[in-house]
Amino acid sequence: MGGLPKVVLAVAAVVVMTQLAPARAATCASSVGPGIPPPAQPPSGLVGFHAAWYGQSGYMSLCAGTTATATVAFYNSGSRGWIAGRLGEVAYLGTWNPDPGQDHASYLGGDGTNGSPSTGWPRFNRLASQPSAYVGPNQVAWFQFAVVAPPAPGTYRIALRPLIEGAQWMEDYGVFWVVTVLNADGTPPPPPPPDPTPAPTPAPLVTTVTASYFGPGLFGNRTACGLTLTTILQGVAHRTLPCGSPVTLRYGANTLTVPVVDRGPQVAGREFDLTYATKLALGCPDICTLQWMR
């Protein structure tokens, strides 16, 4: 092969490599979103131990294996101070619902026990302890804790709640962090699938039925379901429904759910016999037409 073809091939190879270089050079870069400011007026002076959320740092987009520090502020809205190192008075942040769950270990941080990564938390389910020796009423504590991005790209959440260790959980303000773990090239992962839409509740089957009532001359007797018939017993008699089955009836604007307490009616064409108390609660006359909802 002559010199000129070699030069042409060499130039072509350089062009191809130059075109591919940007794709290979793309790298992952972590970032943190804007912080979330505190409310204008937190509660104050509540008796006992209380806390009010007072702002936090932004949500994170991290490369796999990257560690970052989160900051959240809680305002002491109670009448008692938080004292470090004293059980029953020291404030911590604990893992909370729904993700990972109350006192459960998290994929995002921990002390290296119970399946948690080691990021310097006091315990696997305690993200941080109060940062100063004493946090008095109307003072703000700035808690900090480290999280690490899991190896798999995706969207992760961690919920937290303040507590007085050994005494009580303080107010739940729904505080959580969203940590997005980026793909190796720095692009975001696909968004998480939406929560499944619950199946629609079917409309109740409504049947118009005729009912009478029973009671006079029978009070004090035992029903077929083993109950004593009284003027205050609510329920219905039915021919086939099992004893105790709930029955929902509507008469005009009144709706009532009562159990099956006896067998009946004995008269053809009637679906239920109402006890005296049920008749009064529905406002039915001695024989009435009502709606049976099931």
C-alpha positions, 0 to 999 in steps of 0.5 A: 500500500502506498503512502497516500492511502495510509495517510487517508486511513490514519486521518479517518481513524482520528476523525472517528476517535474524535467523534466518539470521544465526547460520549466516552468522556461523559462522567457522573457528577453529583448535585444537591437541589435548593434548600427548603425554607422554614415556615413563617411561624412555628408553634411555641410553648407547648407543654412537654417535649415538642418539635416543629420542622424548621427547614432542610437542605435540598434533595440529592442527585448522587453518583453510585457510592457517593456520600453526601451530608443532609441537614434538617432543622427542628425548632423546640416548640415545647416547654422542656429543653433537650439535654444531650446524653441524658436518656429521657431528655436527649433528642434524636432523629429516628427512621420513620414511615413509610420508608424505611418504616419506624425504627427500620434500617435504611439502604441510605445510611446507618452504622453498618449493622442490621443490613445498613451501610456505615455512614456514621449514624449513632445507630442503624435506626437513629440518623443523628443526635442533637448537635449541641449539649442543650437545646432550650425552648424556642431554640433551633437544632440543626441535625446533620447526617450522612447518606450514601448512594446505593449502587443501583440507579433509581429513586430512594426515599428516607423518612425521619421523625424527631424523638426524645430517646426513651420517652416519646416520639415528637411531632410527625411533620412528614419529613423525608429526603429523596435521593436520586442515584444517577446512571454511570454517565450522569443521566437521571434514571427513569422516574419511579412508576406511579402508585397503582390506582386503587380499583374503583369501589363498586356501587352498592346493590340497592333493592327495594323491600318491604319490612314489618316489625316485631316486639310487642308480646315477645320482649324477654324471649330468646331469638333464634340467634341466641339474643334476648329481645328487648326494646333497645335491641337493634337488628333484623329478622331474616329467613336465610342470612346468617346470624350476625350478618350486617344489613344496611337499610335506608328509609328516607334520609335515615341509613342504619346498619344492624345485624341479623338477630332472628329468623323471619318474617313469617308473612310472605312478601316481606323481606325483614322484620325490624326490631322495635329499636331499629324501627324507631331509628329508621323512622319506619311505620309498622310496615314500610318500604325501604332500601336494602343496600349490599 
